[in-house]
Amino acid sequence: MIEFIRPPLPLFIFGAGAEAIPLARMAKDLGWSVTVVDHRPAFASKARFATADQFTLARPEEVAEKITLKADAVAVVLTHDISHDLELLRTLLPSEALYVGLLGPSKRAEQLLEKLKETGFTPTPEQLSRFHSPIGLNIGAESPEEIALSILSEIQAFLNGRSGGFLRDLSGPIHR
């Protein structure tokens, strides 16, 4: 008998605001390895993120020096700061990360991608295929907990090659 046990999925959360707290907690409940990245020691702390595995104190422009995202990692950007998001996308899109998600409306993501192009960085089609914004499934999420559920659900669906629709609409078996 062979049982395959997958290693914990590395989740990097960039930004330690209100949405990040339930996201880290729920991801840990899924068995994922959670790293919180923020430049503010009071925010990226064990006091706020009791279940997080690691903390990295870094400004967005320092992330490339302090973190290496491998091909099995997922990254979620929750900074709520357009200049931070711009710098993070400049680092995260060319990384090996399997998935890069950005919180916020699609217009904001379009503006960020345009600003990247203006500074000489044009993401490749492969990089854009791993980029998700707005992040999350359309479940009507409003609270930080609902937003976290929406984000984690999208990541799970993406990792499994699923669309995230209703199971009742599935015509074949639930499990592959």
BAVODO-961326 format. One line per field, with one value per residue: x, y, z of N, C-alpha, C in turn; residue number from 1; residue in three letters. Coordinates in steps of 0.1 Angstrom, whole numbers, plus 2048, in hexadecimal, padded with zeros to 3 digits. Atoms other than C-alpha are relative to their C-alpha. Layout:
<rs>
n_x [X / ...]
n_y [Y / ...]
n_z [Z / ...]
ca_x [X / ...]
ca_y [Y / ...]
ca_z [Z / ...]
c_x [X / ...]
c_y [Y / ...]
c_z [Z / ...]
num [NUM / ...]
residuo [ALA / ...]
</rs>
This chain:
<rs>
n_x [808 / 7F9 / 808 / 7F9 / 803 / 7FA / 7FB / 809 / 800 / 7FB / 808 / 7FA / 80A / 7F9 / 809 / 805 / 80C / 80C / 804 / 7F5 / 801 / 808 / 7FA / 7F5 / 806 / 807 / 7F6 / 7F9 / 80A / 7FF / 7F3 / 7F7 / 7F6 / 804 / 7F6 / 806 / 7F6 / 804 / 7F4 / 803 / 7FE / 80C / 80A / 7FB / 7FC / 807 / 80C / 80B / 800 / 7FC / 7FE / 7F7 / 7F3 / 7F5 / 802 / 7F4 / 802 / 7FA / 807 / 803 / 7F4 / 7F7 / 805 / 7F8 / 7F4 / 803 / 809 / 800 / 80C / 7FE / 80B / 80C / 805 / 80A / 7FE / 80C / 7FC / 80B / 7FB / 809 / 7F7 / 7FD / 7F2 / 7FB / 804 / 7F8 / 7F2 / 801 / 803 / 7F3 / 7F8 / 808 / 804 / 7F5 / 7FC / 805 / 80C / 80A / 80C / 7FF / 80D / 800 / 80D / 804 / 807 / 7F8 / 7FA / 7F3 / 7F6 / 7FC / 7F7 / 7F3 / 7F9 / 7FD / 7F5 / 7F4 / 7FC / 7FA / 7F3 / 7F8 / 803 / 80D / 801 / 802 / 80C / 7FF / 801 / 80E / 809 / 800 / 805 / 80E / 805 / 802 / 7FE / 80B / 80C / 80B / 80A / 806 / 7F9 / 7FF / 7F8 / 7F3 / 801 / 805 / 7F6 / 7F6 / 806 / 800 / 7F2 / 7FB / 808 / 7FA / 7F3 / 802 / 806 / 7F5 / 7F6 / 806 / 805 / 80F / 805 / 806 / 80F / 809 / 7FE / 80C / 7FF / 7F5 / 807 / 7F9 / 7FD / 7FA / 7F2 / 7FA]
n_y [7F4 / 7F4 / 7F5 / 7F4 / 7F5 / 7F3 / 7F6 / 7F4 / 7F6 / 7F3 / 7F4 / 7F4 / 7F6 / 7F3 / 7F7 / 806 / 7F9 / 807 / 80C / 80A / 808 / 80C / 807 / 808 / 80A / 80A / 807 / 809 / 80B / 808 / 807 / 7F8 / 7F9 / 7F1 / 7F5 / 7F3 / 7F6 / 7F2 / 7F8 / 7FB / 80A / 801 / 806 / 80E / 805 / 80C / 7FB / 7FE / 80C / 80B / 80D / 7FF / 808 / 7F7 / 7F2 / 7F9 / 7F2 / 7FB / 7F7 / 806 / 800 / 809 / 80E / 809 / 803 / 807 / 80B / 807 / 807 / 80C / 803 / 806 / 7F6 / 7F6 / 7F3 / 7F8 / 7F3 / 7FA / 7F4 / 7F4 / 7F4 / 802 / 800 / 80D / 80A / 7FE / 805 / 80E / 807 / 7FF / 80C / 80D / 805 / 808 / 80B / 80D / 803 / 807 / 7F8 / 7F2 / 7FA / 7F2 / 7FB / 7F3 / 800 / 803 / 7F3 / 7FE / 809 / 7FA / 7F4 / 805 / 806 / 7F6 / 7FA / 809 / 7FF / 7F3 / 800 / 80A / 80E / 805 / 80E / 80A / 807 / 80A / 7F9 / 7FC / 80C / 803 / 7F4 / 800 / 7F4 / 801 / 80D / 806 / 805 / 7F7 / 805 / 7F5 / 7FE / 7F2 / 800 / 806 / 80E / 804 / 7FD / 80B / 80C / 7FE / 801 / 80D / 809 / 7FE / 806 / 80E / 803 / 7FE / 80A / 80C / 7FE / 7FF / 7F3 / 7FB / 7FF / 808 / 80F / 805 / 7FE / 80A / 80C / 80D / 803 / 7F5 / 802 / 806]
n_z [800 / 801 / 7FD / 803 / 7F7 / 806 / 7F7 / 7FF / 80B / 7FB / 803 / 7FC / 7FF / 800 / 7FA / 7F3 / 7FC / 7FB / 808 / 7FF / 7F4 / 802 / 80B / 7FB / 7F7 / 808 / 808 / 7F6 / 7FE / 80B / 800 / 808 / 7F8 / 801 / 7FD / 801 / 804 / 7FE / 7FB / 7F3 / 7F5 / 7F8 / 808 / 804 / 7F3 / 7FB / 7F9 / 809 / 808 / 7F7 / 807 / 80B / 7FE / 801 / 803 / 807 / 800 / 80C / 809 / 80D / 808 / 7FA / 800 / 809 / 7F9 / 7F4 / 802 / 80D / 802 / 809 / 809 / 7F9 / 7F7 / 804 / 7FA / 800 / 7FD / 7F9 / 7FA / 801 / 803 / 80E / 803 / 7FB / 809 / 80C / 7FD / 7FE / 80D / 807 / 7FB / 800 / 80E / 806 / 7F7 / 804 / 7F9 / 807 / 7FF / 7FA / 7FF / 7FC / 7FB / 806 / 80D / 80C / 806 / 7F9 / 806 / 80D / 7FE / 7FB / 80B / 809 / 7FA / 802 / 80D / 801 / 7FA / 807 / 7FD / 806 / 7FD / 80B / 7FF / 7F6 / 7F3 / 7FE / 7FE / 7F1 / 7F9 / 7FD / 7FA / 7F1 / 7FA / 7F9 / 807 / 7FF / 7F6 / 7F9 / 7F3 / 7FB / 7F4 / 802 / 800 / 80C / 80B / 7FF / 805 / 80E / 805 / 7FE / 809 / 80E / 801 / 800 / 80D / 80A / 7FF / 805 / 80D / 800 / 802 / 7F4 / 801 / 7F7 / 803 / 806 / 80E / 806 / 806 / 7FE / 7F2 / 7F8 / 7FF / 80C]
ca_x [800 / 80D / 800 / 80B / 80D / 812 / 828 / 816 / 80E / 824 / 80D / 81E / 807 / 814 / 803 / 7F8 / 7D7 / 7B4 / 7AE / 7D0 / 7C7 / 7AB / 7BD / 7DC / 7C6 / 7B0 / 7CE / 7DF / 7BF / 7C4 / 7E6 / 7F8 / 819 / 812 / 82C / 820 / 835 / 832 / 84A / 838 / 844 / 824 / 80F / 823 / 824 / 81A / 802 / 7ED / 7F5 / 7F6 / 7F5 / 80E / 82E / 845 / 848 / 85E / 862 / 869 / 85F / 851 / 872 / 885 / 870 / 885 / 8A3 / 892 / 87A / 87D / 85C / 85F / 849 / 832 / 82B / 80D / 80E / 7F2 / 7F6 / 7E0 / 7F2 / 7D7 / 7F4 / 7F8 / 81D / 823 / 80F / 822 / 844 / 837 / 829 / 84B / 85A / 83E / 834 / 857 / 85B / 855 / 835 / 819 / 7FE / 7FF / 7E0 / 7D8 / 7BC / 7A8 / 793 / 79D / 7A2 / 7BD / 7CF / 7CD / 7DC / 7F8 / 800 / 800 / 818 / 82F / 830 / 838 / 856 / 863 / 855 / 83B / 82F / 830 / 811 / 81D / 821 / 7FE / 7EF / 7FA / 7ED / 7CB / 7B9 / 7A0 / 7A9 / 78F / 770 / 750 / 73D / 732 / 74D / 74D / 75D / 782 / 778 / 763 / 77E / 797 / 77F / 77B / 7A1 / 7A9 / 78D / 79B / 7BE / 7B2 / 79D / 7BB / 7D3 / 7BB / 7B2 / 78E / 778 / 769 / 744 / 727 / 72C / 707 / 710 / 72B / 720 / 73C / 74C / 756 / 778 / 790]
ca_y [800 / 822 / 842 / 863 / 87F / 8A2 / 8BB / 8DA / 8F3 / 913 / 931 / 953 / 96F / 992 / 9AB / 9A6 / 9B8 / 9AC / 994 / 983 / 977 / 95F / 956 / 94A / 937 / 926 / 91D / 90D / 8F9 / 8EC / 8E0 / 8FB / 90B / 930 / 94C / 96F / 98B / 9AF / 9CC / 9D4 / 9BF / 9C7 / 9B9 / 99A / 98B / 96B / 980 / 987 / 967 / 94B / 92F / 93D / 928 / 945 / 96A / 97F / 9A3 / 9B4 / 9D2 / 9CA / 9D4 / 9BC / 99D / 990 / 990 / 97F / 966 / 94B / 93F / 91C / 90C / 8FC / 91D / 934 / 959 / 970 / 996 / 9A8 / 9C9 / 9E2 / 9F9 / 9FE / A06 / 9E7 / 9D2 / 9DF / 9D6 / 9B4 / 9AB / 9B5 / 999 / 97F / 97D / 972 / 95A / 935 / 938 / 922 / 93C / 962 / 972 / 997 / 9A5 / 9C1 / 9CA / 9C0 / 9E5 / 9E7 / 9C9 / 9D8 / 9F8 / 9E5 / 9D1 / 9F0 / A01 / 9E3 / 9E6 / A0B / A03 / 9E9 / 9C9 / 9B8 / 997 / 979 / 966 / 94A / 962 / 970 / 94D / 949 / 96C / 96E / 98F / 995 / 978 / 960 / 94E / 962 / 958 / 97A / 97D / 99D / 995 / 98D / 969 / 966 / 976 / 95D / 940 / 94E / 951 / 92F / 91F / 92F / 923 / 900 / 8FF / 90C / 8F3 / 8D7 / 8E4 / 8EB / 908 / 90B / 907 / 8F6 / 8D0 / 8CC / 8D9 / 8BE / 8A3 / 88A / 87D / 895 / 886 / 87E]
ca_z [800 / 7F7 / 806 / 7F7 / 810 / 800 / 811 / 81E / 803 / 809 / 80B / 80C / 818 / 80F / 826 / 84A / 84A / 855 / 838 / 83E / 861 / 858 / 838 / 84B / 865 / 84B / 835 / 854 / 85A / 837 / 840 / 82C / 837 / 83D / 83A / 841 / 831 / 83C / 844 / 865 / 883 / 896 / 87A / 86F / 892 / 8A4 / 8B9 / 89A / 887 / 8A1 / 887 / 86E / 869 / 860 / 85E / 847 / 84E / 82D / 819 / 7F7 / 7E6 / 7FE / 7F7 / 7DA / 7F1 / 80E / 7FF / 7E3 / 7D6 / 7C8 / 7AE / 7C9 / 7DB / 7D9 / 7E0 / 7EA / 7EA / 804 / 80A / 800 / 7F5 / 7CF / 7D1 / 7E7 / 7CF / 7B1 / 7C1 / 7CC / 7AA / 79B / 7B1 / 7B2 / 78D / 781 / 79F / 79C / 7B1 / 7A5 / 7AD / 7B3 / 7C0 / 7C5 / 7DA / 7CB / 7AD / 78A / 780 / 79B / 78D / 76A / 777 / 788 / 769 / 754 / 76D / 76B / 746 / 749 / 75E / 745 / 753 / 73D / 74C / 735 / 72C / 743 / 760 / 75A / 759 / 77E / 787 / 797 / 79D / 7AB / 7C1 / 7CE / 7C3 / 7BE / 7DE / 7E9 / 803 / 818 / 83A / 83E / 846 / 827 / 811 / 81F / 817 / 7F4 / 7EE / 7FC / 7E7 / 7C7 / 7CF / 7D6 / 7B6 / 7A2 / 7B0 / 7A7 / 785 / 78E / 787 / 7AA / 79F / 7B0 / 7B4 / 7AB / 788 / 783 / 76B / 773 / 793 / 7AF / 7B3 / 797]
c_x [809 / 7F6 / 808 / 7FC / 807 / 806 / 7F6 / 802 / 806 / 7F7 / 808 / 7F5 / 808 / 7F6 / 7FA / 7F4 / 7F5 / 7FD / 80B / 7FE / 7F8 / 806 / 80B / 7FA / 7F9 / 80A / 808 / 7F7 / 800 / 80D / 80B / 80B / 7FF / 80C / 7F9 / 80C / 7FA / 80C / 7FD / 801 / 7F3 / 7F5 / 803 / 806 / 7F8 / 7F4 / 7F4 / 7FE / 805 / 803 / 80A / 80D / 80C / 7FC / 80C / 7FD / 808 / 7F7 / 7FE / 80D / 80B / 7FC / 808 / 80D / 7FE / 7F8 / 802 / 7F3 / 803 / 7F4 / 7F4 / 7F9 / 7F5 / 802 / 7F3 / 804 / 7F4 / 804 / 7F7 / 808 / 805 / 80F / 806 / 7FD / 808 / 80E / 7FF / 7FD / 80D / 809 / 7F9 / 7FD / 80C / 805 / 7FB / 7F2 / 7F5 / 7F4 / 804 / 7F3 / 801 / 7F2 / 7FD / 7F8 / 808 / 806 / 80D / 80B / 804 / 809 / 80E / 808 / 805 / 80C / 80D / 806 / 807 / 80E / 809 / 7FE / 7F3 / 7FF / 7FD / 7F2 / 800 / 7FF / 7F2 / 7F7 / 800 / 7FB / 7F1 / 7FC / 7F4 / 802 / 7F3 / 7F5 / 7F4 / 7F5 / 7F9 / 807 / 801 / 809 / 80E / 800 / 7FB / 809 / 80B / 7FB / 800 / 80E / 805 / 7F9 / 805 / 80D / 7FE / 7FA / 80B / 80A / 7FB / 7FA / 7F1 / 7FC / 7F9 / 7F1 / 7F9 / 802 / 7F3 / 800 / 80A / 7F9 / 808 / 803 / 806 / 80F / 806 / 807]
c_y [80C / 80C / 80D / 80B / 80D / 809 / 80C / 80A / 80D / 80B / 80C / 80B / 80D / 80B / 7FA / 807 / 7F6 / 7F3 / 7F5 / 7F7 / 7F3 / 7F7 / 7F6 / 7F4 / 7F5 / 7F7 / 7F6 / 7F4 / 7F6 / 7F8 / 807 / 806 / 80F / 809 / 80D / 80A / 80E / 808 / 805 / 7F5 / 7FE / 7F9 / 7F1 / 7FA / 7F4 / 804 / 801 / 7F3 / 7F4 / 7F3 / 801 / 7F8 / 809 / 80E / 806 / 80F / 806 / 80A / 7FA / 7FF / 7F6 / 7F1 / 7F7 / 7FB / 7F6 / 7F3 / 7FA / 7F8 / 7F5 / 7FD / 7FA / 80B / 808 / 80D / 808 / 80E / 807 / 80D / 80C / 80D / 7FE / 800 / 7F3 / 7F5 / 800 / 7F9 / 7F1 / 7F8 / 7FF / 7F4 / 7F3 / 7FB / 7F8 / 7F4 / 7F3 / 7FD / 7FB / 809 / 80D / 806 / 80E / 804 / 80D / 7FE / 7FE / 80D / 803 / 7F8 / 805 / 80B / 7FC / 7FA / 80A / 808 / 7F8 / 801 / 80E / 801 / 7F5 / 7F2 / 7FC / 7F1 / 7F8 / 7FA / 7F5 / 806 / 804 / 7F4 / 7FC / 80C / 800 / 80D / 804 / 7F2 / 7FB / 7FB / 80A / 7FA / 80B / 804 / 80F / 801 / 7FB / 7F1 / 7FB / 802 / 7F5 / 7F3 / 801 / 7FE / 7F2 / 7F6 / 801 / 7F9 / 7F1 / 7FB / 801 / 7F5 / 7F2 / 800 / 800 / 80E / 806 / 801 / 7F7 / 7F1 / 7FB / 802 / 7F7 / 7F4 / 7F3 / 7FE / 80C / 7FF / 7F9 / 7F3]
c_z [800 / 803 / 7FD / 809 / 7FA / 80B / 801 / 7F5 / 807 / 7FB / 806 / 800 / 801 / 805 / 80C / 805 / 804 / 7F8 / 802 / 80C / 7FE / 7F5 / 805 / 809 / 7F8 / 7F8 / 809 / 803 / 7F4 / 7FF / 7F8 / 809 / 7FD / 804 / 7FE / 7FE / 801 / 805 / 80E / 80A / 808 / 7F9 / 7FD / 80D / 804 / 808 / 7F7 / 7F8 / 807 / 7F8 / 7F5 / 803 / 800 / 7FD / 7F9 / 800 / 7F4 / 7F9 / 7F3 / 7F7 / 806 / 7FE / 7F7 / 807 / 80B / 7FE / 7F2 / 7FF / 7F6 / 7F8 / 807 / 809 / 7FA / 808 / 7FF / 805 / 806 / 806 / 801 / 7FD / 7F2 / 7FE / 805 / 7F6 / 7F3 / 802 / 802 / 7F3 / 7F7 / 804 / 7FE / 7F2 / 7FA / 809 / 7FA / 806 / 7F7 / 7FE / 806 / 800 / 805 / 804 / 7FA / 7F3 / 7F4 / 7FA / 807 / 7FA / 7F2 / 801 / 804 / 7F4 / 7F6 / 806 / 7FF / 7F2 / 7FE / 805 / 7FA / 803 / 7FA / 803 / 7F4 / 801 / 80B / 80E / 803 / 802 / 80F / 808 / 801 / 807 / 7F9 / 804 / 807 / 7F7 / 803 / 809 / 808 / 80D / 803 / 80C / 7FD / 800 / 7F2 / 7F4 / 801 / 7FA / 7F0 / 7F9 / 801 / 7F6 / 7F2 / 7FF / 7FF / 7F3 / 7F5 / 801 / 7FB / 7F2 / 7FF / 7FF / 80D / 7FF / 80A / 7FD / 7F9 / 7F0 / 7F9 / 7FA / 802 / 80F / 807 / 801 / 7F3 / 803]
num [1 / 2 / 3 / 4 / 5 / 6 / 7 / 8 / 9 / 10 / 11 / 12 / 13 / 14 / 15 / 16 / 17 / 18 / 19 / 20 / 21 / 22 / 23 / 24 / 25 / 26 / 27 / 28 / 29 / 30 / 31 / 32 / 33 / 34 / 35 / 36 / 37 / 38 / 39 / 40 / 41 / 42 / 43 / 44 / 45 / 46 / 47 / 48 / 49 / 50 / 51 / 52 / 53 / 54 / 55 / 56 / 57 / 58 / 59 / 60 / 61 / 62 / 63 / 64 / 65 / 66 / 67 / 68 / 69 / 70 / 71 / 72 / 73 / 74 / 75 / 76 / 77 / 78 / 79 / 80 / 81 / 82 / 83 / 84 / 85 / 86 / 87 / 88 / 89 / 90 / 91 / 92 / 93 / 94 / 95 / 96 / 97 / 98 / 99 / 100 / 101 / 102 / 103 / 104 / 105 / 106 / 107 / 108 / 109 / 110 / 111 / 112 / 113 / 114 / 115 / 116 / 117 / 118 / 119 / 120 / 121 / 122 / 123 / 124 / 125 / 126 / 127 / 128 / 129 / 130 / 131 / 132 / 133 / 134 / 135 / 136 / 137 / 138 / 139 / 140 / 141 / 142 / 143 / 144 / 145 / 146 / 147 / 148 / 149 / 150 / 151 / 152 / 153 / 154 / 155 / 156 / 157 / 158 / 159 / 160 / 161 / 162 / 163 / 164 / 165 / 166 / 167 / 168 / 169 / 170 / 171 / 172 / 173 / 174 / 175 / 176]
residuo [MET / ILE / GLU / PHE / ILE / ARG / PRO / PRO / LEU / PRO / LEU / PHE / ILE / PHE / GLY / ALA / GLY / ALA / GLU / ALA / ILE / PRO / LEU / ALA / ARG / MET / ALA / LYS / ASP / LEU / GLY / TRP / SER / VAL / THR / VAL / VAL / ASP / HIS / ARG / PRO / ALA / PHE / ALA / SER / LYS / ALA / ARG / PHE / ALA / THR / ALA / ASP / GLN / PHE / THR / LEU / ALA / ARG / PRO / GLU / GLU / VAL / ALA / GLU / LYS / ILE / THR / LEU / LYS / ALA / ASP / ALA / VAL / ALA / VAL / VAL / LEU / THR / HIS / ASP / ILE / SER / HIS / ASP / LEU / GLU / LEU / LEU / ARG / THR / LEU / LEU / PRO / SER / GLU / ALA / LEU / TYR / VAL / GLY / LEU / LEU / GLY / PRO / SER / LYS / ARG / ALA / GLU / GLN / LEU / LEU / GLU / LYS / LEU / LYS / GLU / THR / GLY / PHE / THR / PRO / THR / PRO / GLU / GLN / LEU / SER / ARG / PHE / HIS / SER / PRO / ILE / GLY / LEU / ASN / ILE / GLY / ALA / GLU / SER / PRO / GLU / GLU / ILE / ALA / LEU / SER / ILE / LEU / SER / GLU / ILE / GLN / ALA / PHE / LEU / ASN / GLY / ARG / SER / GLY / GLY / PHE / LEU / ARG / ASP / LEU / SER / GLY / PRO / ILE / HIS / ARG]
</rs>
